[in-house]
Amino acid sequence: MARQKDLMSRLADAGEEAFARMAGSQTTTRVVESIGSMRERMDDLQRKVRGIDELEKRVAKLEKEVAALSKPKTTRAKSTSGTTARKTSSSRTSARSQTPKKTP
């Protein structure tokens, strides 16, 4: 049992020494800084993605509105041409009424 305790304490000491060396290493410092900056970048990316979702919803809504507005345009064009025809015929009628009638 004493032998196992000695082995466990050796392993614990070796682990502590390894952690101490890693904590003092410049590489470890760079890795920790990189992880921190990566977290900030991920947060920024998530905010942007949320913004894209909102923009997609707005675009879909606008596309529906454009589609709704473009459908009645074709019916308006027909009624507009009918209005133009009526104006032409009414202007002819008014021109006829202004000319004196010939009597035979």
Secondary structure by P-SEA (a helix, b strand, c coil): caaaaaaaaaaaaaaaaaaaaaaacaaaaaaaaaaaaaaaaaaaaaaaaaaaaaaaaaaaaaaaaaaaaaaaaaaaaaaaaaaaaaaaaaaaaaaaaabbbbcc
